[in-house]
Amino acid sequence: MPHEQAADNTQSQPQPSQAAQSPSSGAAAVRVSDLWKRYGEQVAVAGIDLELPAGQFIGLVGPNGAGKTTTLSMITGLLRPDKGTVEIGGHDVWRDPVEVKARIGVLPEGLRMFERLSGRELLTYTGRLRGLPGAEVDRRATQLLDVLDLAGSQSKLVIDYSTGMRKKIGLAAALLHNPGVLFLDEPFEGVDPVSAQTIRGVLERYTRSGATVVFSSHVMELVESLCDWVAVIASGRIRAHGPLAEVRGEAPSLQDAFLELVGANRRQAGQSLDWLGGGAR
């Protein structure tokens, strides 16, 4: 597979596939068409159409309950949509799942891992499950553990890892097979500043070499500092998408543009709380 061939040139950490390193101009890494998901009477995702450009750092942003996790779960094949199609690298996620899963890495929110394995054992298991040769798994795992500052904890059981360490070992597992597209759901949630900076450095290095990273977040400052391209989702619908500067428009910041797009500036949440403050009554 292309991503395994490209890994032979790795020096300090796994690099993305050759296809990802040289995306054609205007190429789409992910194509989403008329995507729907309902839970009973509740519509979680309401007809999303989206093309995510290859070779960029992409942010999917929205308030809590906007449909970000549901959308990412359907895009990555973790949740079957009620309607719609998703293509990654030209392959349909549901018609050709084996080919798609070989091309993507996923770090979902609330990732469940084999906690009774050590960090290195988890990477070894993941790599062999992906069909990588044992020696190559060892080489890549050693590099990832070193870059993500987990080398000193590689023999420690995952159940004893902190939140930040779990996010980092989950990221290592998602990167191990050298995917062309990496999907991350709230990768910085609950992570301390040191771990967050480490994760950020790896992701920036990864996208600079031509890979595509798609991550969800509701922290606008983080998205604005990292992303080239953003999509704003609210109530299961895309409200705006495109290069960061275009979505931000004339607003002072992405935060201001986001609040306007989701209608938060029109709410008067505090006007009825005349009882709040001054001690108990």
C-alpha positions as CSV (number, residue, x, y, z in Angstrom):
1,M,0.0,0.0,0.0
2,P,1.2,3.5,-0.7
3,H,1.4,4.6,2.9
4,E,3.6,1.7,3.8
5,Q,6.0,2.4,0.9
6,A,6.4,6.0,1.9
7,A,7.3,5.0,5.4
8,D,10.6,3.5,4.2
9,N,11.9,7.1,3.9
10,T,11.0,8.0,7.4
11,Q,13.8,9.5,9.5
12,S,12.5,10.9,12.7
13,Q,8.8,9.9,12.7
14,P,6.3,8.3,10.4
15,Q,5.4,10.5,7.4
16,P,2.2,10.5,5.4
17,S,1.7,8.6,2.2
18,Q,3.1,9.7,-1.2
19,A,-0.4,10.5,-2.3
20,A,-0.9,12.8,0.6
21,Q,2.4,14.5,0.2
22,S,1.6,15.7,-3.4
23,P,-2.2,16.5,-3.5
24,S,-3.4,17.7,-6.8
25,S,-4.5,21.3,-6.9
26,G,-8.1,21.6,-5.6
27,A,-8.2,18.0,-4.6
28,A,-10.7,16.9,-2.0
29,A,-9.6,14.5,0.7
30,V,-13.1,13.9,1.9
31,R,-16.4,14.3,0.0
32,V,-19.7,14.3,2.0
33,S,-23.0,14.3,0.2
34,D,-26.5,14.8,1.7
35,L,-25.5,13.2,5.1
36,W,-28.4,12.6,7.6
37,K,-28.7,11.1,11.0
38,R,-31.8,10.9,13.3
39,Y,-32.3,9.6,16.8
40,G,-36.0,9.1,17.1
41,E,-37.5,12.5,16.6
42,Q,-34.2,14.3,17.0
43,V,-32.3,15.2,13.9
44,A,-28.6,15.2,14.8
45,V,-27.2,15.8,11.3
46,A,-29.5,17.4,8.6
47,G,-28.3,17.0,5.1
48,I,-24.6,18.0,5.2
49,D,-22.7,18.5,1.9
50,L,-19.0,19.2,2.3
51,E,-15.7,18.8,0.5
52,L,-12.6,18.9,2.7
53,P,-9.5,19.9,0.8
54,A,-6.5,17.7,0.8
55,G,-3.2,18.6,2.5
56,Q,-4.6,21.1,5.0
57,F,-5.4,21.4,8.7
58,I,-9.2,21.5,8.9
59,G,-11.3,22.5,11.8
60,L,-14.9,21.3,12.3
61,V,-16.3,23.7,14.9
62,G,-19.6,24.1,16.6
63,P,-21.3,24.5,20.0
64,N,-21.9,21.5,22.2
65,G,-24.6,19.3,20.7
66,A,-24.1,20.8,17.2
67,G,-23.5,17.4,15.5
68,K,-19.7,17.4,15.3
69,T,-19.1,14.0,16.8
70,T,-22.0,12.4,14.9
71,T,-20.7,13.8,11.7
72,L,-17.1,12.6,12.2
73,S,-18.4,9.2,13.3
74,M,-20.3,8.8,10.1
75,I,-17.4,10.1,7.9
76,T,-15.0,7.6,9.5
77,G,-17.3,4.6,9.3
78,L,-18.0,4.3,13.0
79,L,-21.7,5.2,12.6
80,R,-23.9,4.3,9.7
81,P,-25.8,7.3,8.3
82,D,-29.6,7.2,7.6
83,K,-28.9,8.7,4.3
84,G,-26.0,10.1,2.3
85,T,-22.6,9.1,1.0
86,V,-19.0,9.7,2.1
87,E,-15.9,9.3,0.0
88,I,-12.3,9.4,1.2
89,G,-9.6,9.3,-1.4
90,G,-12.2,8.4,-4.0
91,H,-13.4,5.4,-2.1
92,D,-16.9,5.1,-0.6
93,V,-16.7,4.6,3.2
94,W,-19.5,2.1,3.3
95,R,-19.0,0.3,0.0
96,D,-15.2,-0.1,0.3
97,P,-14.6,0.1,4.1
98,V,-11.3,-1.9,4.1
99,E,-9.6,0.4,1.6
100,V,-10.9,3.5,3.4
101,K,-9.7,2.3,6.8
102,A,-6.3,1.6,5.4
103,R,-6.1,5.3,4.4
104,I,-7.3,7.0,7.6
105,G,-6.4,7.4,11.2
106,V,-9.0,8.1,13.9
107,L,-8.8,9.4,17.4
108,P,-12.4,9.5,18.6
109,E,-13.6,11.3,21.7
110,G,-13.7,8.9,24.7
111,L,-11.4,6.5,23.0
112,R,-11.6,3.0,24.6
113,M,-8.3,1.2,24.6
114,F,-6.9,-2.1,25.8
115,E,-6.0,-0.7,29.2
116,R,-4.2,-3.8,30.5
117,L,-1.5,-3.4,27.8
118,S,1.4,-1.2,28.2
119,G,1.8,1.8,25.8
120,R,4.3,-0.1,23.7
121,E,2.3,-3.3,23.7
122,L,-0.8,-1.3,22.5
123,L,1.2,0.1,19.6
124,T,2.6,-3.3,18.7
125,Y,-0.8,-4.8,18.8
126,T,-2.2,-2.0,16.6
127,G,0.6,-2.2,14.1
128,R,0.3,-5.9,13.6
129,L,-3.5,-5.6,13.4
130,R,-2.8,-3.2,10.5
131,G,-0.6,-5.8,8.8
132,L,2.7,-4.1,9.3
133,P,5.9,-6.2,9.7
134,G,7.0,-6.6,13.3
135,A,10.4,-4.8,12.8
136,E,8.6,-1.9,11.1
137,V,6.1,-1.7,14.0
138,D,8.9,-1.6,16.5
139,R,10.7,1.2,14.5
140,R,7.7,3.4,14.2
141,A,6.5,2.8,17.7
142,T,9.9,3.8,19.1
143,Q,9.9,7.0,17.1
144,L,6.3,7.9,18.1
145,L,6.9,7.2,21.8
146,D,10.0,9.4,21.7
147,V,8.4,12.3,19.7
148,L,5.2,12.2,21.9
149,D,7.3,12.1,25.1
150,L,6.0,8.7,26.1
151,A,9.3,6.7,26.0
152,G,9.7,6.8,29.8
153,S,6.2,5.4,30.2
154,Q,6.1,2.8,27.4
155,S,6.2,-0.1,29.9
156,K,3.4,1.4,32.0
157,L,-0.1,0.0,31.7
158,V,-2.5,2.3,29.7
159,I,-5.0,2.1,32.6
160,D,-2.5,4.1,34.7
161,Y,-2.0,6.8,32.1
162,S,-3.2,10.4,32.7
163,T,-5.7,12.0,30.3
164,G,-2.9,13.7,28.4
165,M,-0.9,10.5,28.1
166,R,-4.0,8.6,26.9
167,K,-4.6,11.2,24.2
168,K,-1.0,10.9,23.1
169,I,-0.9,7.1,22.9
170,G,-4.2,7.2,21.1
171,L,-2.7,9.7,18.6
172,A,0.4,7.4,18.2
173,A,-1.9,4.4,17.4
174,A,-3.8,6.5,14.9
175,L,-0.6,7.6,13.1
176,L,1.2,4.3,13.3
177,H,0.1,3.0,9.9
178,N,0.9,6.3,8.2
179,P,-2.6,7.4,7.1
180,G,-3.2,10.1,4.4
181,V,-6.1,11.6,6.4
182,L,-6.2,11.9,10.2
183,F,-9.5,12.5,12.1
184,L,-9.4,13.8,15.7
185,D,-12.5,14.4,17.9
186,E,-11.7,17.0,20.5
187,P,-8.0,16.0,20.7
188,F,-7.1,18.7,23.3
189,E,-10.1,18.2,25.6
190,G,-8.8,17.7,29.2
191,V,-5.2,17.8,28.1
192,D,-2.6,19.8,30.1
193,P,-0.7,22.6,28.3
194,V,2.6,20.6,28.0
195,S,0.8,17.6,26.4
196,A,-1.3,19.9,24.2
197,Q,1.9,21.6,22.9
198,T,3.4,18.2,22.1
199,I,0.4,17.0,20.3
200,R,0.1,20.3,18.4
201,G,3.8,20.1,17.3
202,V,3.3,16.6,15.9
203,L,0.1,17.6,14.0
204,E,1.7,20.7,12.5
205,R,4.7,18.6,11.4
206,Y,2.4,16.0,9.9
207,T,0.3,18.5,7.8
208,R,3.4,20.3,6.6
209,S,4.5,17.1,4.8
210,G,1.2,17.0,2.9
211,A,-1.2,15.0,5.1
212,T,-4.8,16.1,5.9
213,V,-5.9,16.6,9.5
214,V,-9.6,17.0,10.4
215,F,-10.4,17.8,14.0
216,S,-13.4,18.9,15.9
217,S,-13.4,21.5,18.6
218,H,-15.5,24.2,20.2
219,V,-12.4,26.3,21.2
220,M,-12.2,29.0,18.6
221,E,-8.8,30.4,19.7
222,L,-7.2,26.9,19.1
223,V,-8.8,26.5,15.7
224,E,-7.8,29.9,14.6
225,S,-4.2,29.3,15.6
226,L,-4.0,25.9,13.9
227,C,-6.3,25.6,11.0
228,D,-6.1,26.7,7.3
229,W,-9.7,25.8,6.6
230,V,-12.8,25.6,8.8
231,A,-16.4,24.4,8.7
232,V,-19.0,25.8,11.2
233,I,-21.8,23.4,12.2
234,A,-24.8,24.2,14.3
235,S,-28.0,22.2,14.8
236,G,-26.7,19.5,12.4
237,R,-26.2,21.9,9.5
238,I,-23.2,23.6,8.0
239,R,-23.5,27.3,8.5
240,A,-20.2,28.3,6.8
241,H,-17.1,26.7,5.4
242,G,-14.0,27.6,3.5
243,P,-10.5,29.1,4.2
244,L,-10.2,30.5,7.7
245,A,-9.9,34.1,6.4
246,E,-13.1,33.8,4.4
247,V,-15.2,32.3,7.2
248,R,-13.9,35.0,9.6
249,G,-14.7,37.7,7.1
250,E,-14.7,41.2,8.6
251,A,-15.1,39.9,12.2
252,P,-12.2,40.7,14.6
253,S,-11.7,37.0,15.3
254,L,-13.1,33.6,14.4
255,Q,-14.8,33.6,17.8
256,D,-16.8,36.7,16.9
257,A,-17.7,35.2,13.4
258,F,-18.7,31.9,15.0
259,L,-21.0,33.6,17.6
260,E,-22.7,35.5,14.8
261,L,-23.1,32.4,12.6
262,V,-24.7,30.3,15.3
263,G,-26.9,33.1,16.5
264,A,-25.3,33.4,20.0
265,N,-25.1,37.2,19.8
266,R,-28.8,37.4,19.5
267,R,-29.4,35.6,22.8
268,Q,-29.9,37.5,26.1
269,A,-29.0,34.7,28.4
270,G,-28.4,36.8,31.5
271,Q,-31.3,39.2,31.4
272,S,-33.7,37.0,33.4
273,L,-31.2,36.1,36.1
274,D,-32.0,39.1,38.3
275,W,-31.8,36.9,41.4
276,L,-28.2,35.8,40.8
277,G,-25.5,37.2,43.0
278,G,-25.2,38.9,46.4
279,G,-25.5,35.6,48.4
280,A,-28.4,33.2,49.0
281,R,-31.9,34.6,49.4
